[in-house]
Amino acid sequence: MKQTTTSSTADVEMSFDFALPTTIALAALAAPADFGTALQEGLSVNIATKQGDSTGTMVQESPYFPMNLAIKAGGGEATGVFNKDKFSIQSTGAGLEIESTSAMMPAPVKITSGPVVVGLTSPVMATEAAGDYGFTMKLSQFSVNEEAWAMFDPGGALKRDPADLAIDVSGKTKLDFIAILQAEETGTEPPVPALETLDIKELTLKVAGAALAGTGAFTFDNSMGMPMPLGEANVTVTGANALIDGLIKTGLMAEEDAMGARMMMGAFMSPGANPDELTSKIEAKPGFEIYVNGQRVQ
């Protein structure tokens, strides 16, 4: 196999700030406890990057799977922070286009997407007050060309709507990564993270005409040694039955699998106000009691 690749990115900018601890030398960091001391003394890293449009190609010569690939990506920005209080990575990017052709495929495959957002935040060392954590992922307008759809759904049983995914959760927790590393090194019991709150700000998925949307908020009682959730989440699903029907027509889902999926939806969801709409209310009550649509499941 022979492979040749090219890539080009415009207007790359980067800034990097690195703060040293006040007394301990980096060369002396031999154990997690030393690293913890360095963090307490001000060790920190801050990175920021920015770039313009990118293009790339790949040509693969192979008797098994020869392929040509072309990639175009819009500009983006990213930041990273690491200190005793917080670890955080945040990234945003504009649209993406990937086009692939091969003699082994009956048609070219072209994938496009809108903006992409990814974020992760976590505490680093335990304090008396809980720190912020969060996870964000947003992929918008993810689509595939009609020729690629036709390879597995020539009859158009599935809707060609672009897919969207959005996850945005955050909250408060007490978490000490340094103490966990020390426990692994010494063979002692690691500290258990103390989750205090969870906010489901957004949870959405749209694909092939079906959609899922959820929100919720929970607090956690840690007095019993493990977090006990209290709160509720609400979920709405639309177009699920139509999607299952389409998957059966394409042969991607068997009738018996579809029956199991529909039974599962019927057990945990209730009909909504609109056609092919299902809703579910999930409640966590004291004593580790879980209710779905008013029915206790635990």
Steps between C-alpha positions, in 0.01 A plus 500: 500500500621849415344810652562867424348779708501878489362758740491876531370725776482880478558766766615282789541686830601360838570637846645300786537606863686276744537591868757321714447405866661733755745258664496146361692434177326318214787250488420407859143390423533127572162414654135614491554677835779709342273588210229604746749722681601660171136574417444655841807717441362639174585253224264577214467478122288714267479440125301683234497419129328645198508397135343577167373265229668163447519273197644153459523209259590135520572257217523135595630247249399152613385179329240458773356849548637780281357834606512875438402729785450878508434699816398863553452649847410848615698693757480442873622592846605300805609570856650282772544573870664288769567612857419390855138608462399405148569290195318635194507445124270702274496472121285641220525438128314606190358268235666187365492326161644153431473339158622149429514307174619145441484237230374267774192715565206535258472874564693787659429577866477863607456596864428857608436658838434838653680645803652263758533587870679288761564592862617324815543647848596330826638583845855381566556502878250472783401813687235575761277636224400284205640594160338532160488214253339481160493337161381655176484348153307650212504363145262674262369432149689174454397364161595244235448534126209327325728256314630369832147472642395301195763232570296368795162672454429523125125521557518809721338332802699723737480878510813678381482780759841617627590360842558714809648404836518725805614405850539766769529380860662670798497511877705506818722225641785444743775315317869454585699348214828534691367304797370230264845469338662482845262223603587300188870539575475401868226238459262679735128566453452794262268785597152472353394803291209681663253598229276784620294617203426403141327733254399353165469825312464340159488148366380479141545261212343533157556235238303370199184686601498387865589726791578465869503792743567492873561736792534443871652603832620290792662554838689226684503402866844360589431432868458125439842451343379507141311772315122465527325692218202726557326672210341432165563484128254531212550332164304536177543276194334568166503296181639184664241263355542646152877455530458136606265439206761649265781287647289187446437594135872548439583167667715667766263381776319169533131482595578324830752769596247768415242331721742504792580868445132592488427300816781681678367839391151403613627393842688820576320765297146632459326631186544875453264763370613465138505201262799267545608687813606339827581663831662384820537659843778347708499585871761417763358515853645444849602143582639433150146472362474549124165571331427507128171664406385455860584127513768387740780301333745484792 
